[in-house]
Amino acid sequence: MNSSTPERIWIIGASDGIGLALAKAYSAQGAHVILSARSQDALDKLAAQLGNASVQVLDVSDRATVQTAADAILAVGPVDRIIHLAAMYDPGRIADLDPDKAAQIVTVNLTGSFHIAQIGPKVLRKGGQLALTGSVAGYVGLPQGQIYSASKAGVINLAESLRAERKDLDIRLICPGFVETRLTQMNEFKMPAIMKPEAAAKAIVKGLASGGFEVHFPHRLTRSLKFIRALPYGLSMRLTRRLSTEE
């Protein structure tokens, strides 16, 4: 890409939370951001604020809408980055979950990421970047992690496979810790090392501009969970059961 040409960045899940903060951060750097989510009004409002932005409404659980948005974007030209953040969340213990809601979470979080993993590369320039968003909740099974954590573990695995398969693209994985969003507002437990969306966006921008595969933050939380994941099950399960009894 010519360094004088502004980046074109497709942000999926841009209507609020980290996606909104990320759109503002990249726009401030001079990039043209393509905003996607389900909410037309929220996206139009954000695009008007940013100026150098366009809108493509979609629902990642509906493959046809993803394909339609991709076709419209490619008609203008390829993009430099795709950052997929859209997700659903519903906290609670596994035994208490509504099965229909659980299926919907899997469809949005995992199947939606699969749609982006298949369709997204066709919209990218040669050597472009595609980032899928997992979560530190996907590192290890935790109390009240429910189907959200399982779906994010699947996204992590999907990104790893895509990285191995697509040597022609810059495949990345984003794993945030707790961030103040409408999703985490549903949590009734104390969230360690919780961050503002603007701080999360700053970490993502810095991480995606650097080398490596995974962008994870905040490190004081992620490194602890990575350590638990690396332990033998006999030790790691002892720790996670203790967390359950302390609730």
N, C-alpha and C positions, 0 to 999 in steps of 0.2 A: 504494500500500500504506500502511495506517495505520502510523505510526512506532512505535506501541506494540505492534504485532503482530510476533512473531518471524518472521524469514524462514524459508521452507521452501526448502531447497537440495538438489537431486539431484546427487550426486557419483558418477560412473560410473568404476570403477577405484579403488575406495576401500579395497581390502583391504591394500595395502602402499604403500611409496614415497611419492611426492608426494600421491597421493590420500588416504592415511591421515593424513598430516600436515595436509592441507587440511581434512579432516573435523574433526580436533581443533581447528584454528584457528577454524573457523566455529562449532563447538559452544561454544567458550570465549566467543564473542561473543553467545551466547544463541540461535543459530539452531537450528531443527530440521533435522537432516541425514538425508537418505534415502540409504543406502549401497548401492551396487550393484557387483557383480563376480561372478566364477564361484564363489568359495569361500564356501559357507554358513558354515562354522565360523569362518573369519577375520572375516567380517562380523558374526556374532552376538557374537563376543568383543569387537569394537570397539564395537558398539552398547551392550553391557552396561557398558563403561567410560565411554561418553559420557553415557548416560542419556537425553538428548533426541534420540534417533535411532531410525530404523526401517530395515528391511532388505528389499531386493528383489533376489534373485539373478537374474542374467542372463548371457548370453554375447553380446557385441556382434556376433559373426559369425553368430549365429542370430537372424534378424529376429523370429521368433515369440516368443522369450523377451523381446526388447526391447519388443514390443507388449504382451505380458502384463503386464510390469512397469509400463509407462506407464498401462495401463488401471487397474491397482490403485492407483497413485499418484493419478490423476485422480479416482478414486472418493472419495477423502478430500478432494481439493481441488487447485486449480492450485498450481504452485510458482513461486517468484520467480527462481530461477537453476537452470540445468543446466550442470554442468561435466563435460565428457567427457575422461577421461585414459587410458582403457584402451588398451594397445598391446602389440605383440610385437616382439622384437628378436633378431637373430642375426648377429653381426659376421663379416666375412670378405670376401674379394675376390669379384667377380661370377662369375668363372670357377669358383670353388670352391663356389658355393651349391648346396644341394639344391633342385631345382625344386619339390618338393612343399612344403617348408618356406617357400620364397619365396612360393608361392601363398597359403599360410596367413597369412603376414605381411601381404600385400596385403588379404586378406579381413578380417582383424581391424582393421588400421590404417585403411585407406581405405574399404572397404565398410562397416565398422562405424561409421565417422564419418558415412557417407552415411545409414545407418539412423537415427542420432541426429538428423541434420539434417532428416530427413523426419518422424519420429515425435515428436521432442522439442518442436517448437513447439506441438503440440496439448495439451501438458501445462502449458505456461507461462501465467501470467497475462498480461493485456494489457500490452504494453511490457516483458515479462520478458526476462531475459538468458540467452543460450545461448552457451557458450564451447567451441570445439573446440580440441584440443591438437595443434599441429604439432611442429616442432622446429627448432632452428638447423641441424640436419643436412639440413633440406629447403631451405635457402637456396641451396646450391650443391653440385654433385657433388664429393665428396671421396673419397680413397682409403679403401677398406673401408667406405664409406657404404652399399654394397650396396642391396638392395631396400627396406630400412628407410628410407633417405634418400629414395628415389624415392616411397615411399608417403606420407611426411610432406610432400613437395613437393605431392603431390596433395591432402592435407588442407588445406594453406595455400591452394591454389587453390579448393578447395571452400568454405572459409570466406569467401574474398573474394567468390565468386559469391553465397553465401547472404546476405552483408551487402548486396550490391547489390539483391537481390530482396526481402528482408524488411525493409522500412522500418518495419514495425509492431513489430519486435523489436530488442533490443540484442544484435547478433551480435558476438562477440569471438573473437580468435585468441590462443592462448597458445603461445609458442615458447621452451621452456627450453633452456639450455645443458646441460652435463654435471652430473648430480645423482647423489649416492650412492644407488643403488637396486640391486635384484637384476639389473636389465638391464645397467647399466653395469659391474657386477662381472665381466661376461663380456669386457670390453675388456682387451686385452693391451698397449695403448699408453698413454702418459702423457696424461691428460685435463686440458687447460688450464682453470683457473678453476673447478674442480669444487666443487659446493655441497652442503650438507646438505639433506635433504628439508624440514626446518623452515624454512630460509632461503628455499627455493623457494616454499613455501606462503605465507610472509609477503609475498613479491614478488607472488604471484598475487592474494592478498586485496587488497593495496594497488592493484594495477593494475586489477582488475575493478571496484573502487569509484571509479576515476577515469574520465575521458573517454578517447576514442581507441579505436582498433580492436585494435591488437596489444599484448600484454603480453610483452616479451622480456627475458631476463636470463641471466647477468650482462652488463652493458653493455660491459665491456672485451673480452668475447668476441663478443657479438652485433654490435657496431658494426664490428668487423674483418671479420666474414663478410659483413655487409651491404655493406661497401666492396668486397670482392672480387666480390660479385654484381653490383655496379653497373659494374664494369670491362668493357671490350670483351673478347670471348672470347680474343683473341690474348694479352692480358695476364693475364686470370684463369686461363686454362688453363696458362700458364707457371708460375703460382704453385702451382696444385694438383698439377701434375706434379712439382714440386720436393718437395712434401710426400710424394708417393709414393716418390721415390728416397731420402728421408731415413728411411724406416721401417726 
